[in-house]
Amino acid sequence: MDGKLKKVQEGMDILLSLQRKFQEEHGFDFWKNSPEKKRDMFVRTLFAAIDELAEAGDEVNRWWKKGFKEPEALEEKKDEILEEMIDSLHFFLGALLILGVDGKDVADAYMKKNRINFERQKNKELGYV
């Protein structure tokens, strides 16, 4: 296994392990449910992740509020944006747990898609990322 792939896998395994521990301790171990319930919770979890990302965007895109659309808002709101993105990451990790994947699965898929994205940028005939 190449070094980068191993690091990505190890990092994902750590994040998934931390998320699994949290969810098990609080009764959110949806991956143990029936296929119907797992599917329902998978969809709900993805929408929660999307909602948290939207909240991150809102930190610098509230057109009706003073100070939110100025260029420096990104730096000024960095902590709030990061918090919302971490909330999204928690839900995303929960969705991966429901899906039943591990760090190796995520690392392999990421590296494969990353190679494709690089190729797409070199060869515009393949389409844009």
Buried (B, 14 or more C-beta within 10 A) or exposed (E): EEEEBEEBBEEBBEBBBEBBEEBEEEEBBBBEEEEEEBEBBBEBBBEBBEBBBEBBEBBBEEEEEEEBEEEEBEEBBEEBBEBBBEBBBBBBBBBBBBEEBBBBBBBBEBBEEEEEEEEBEEEEEEEEE
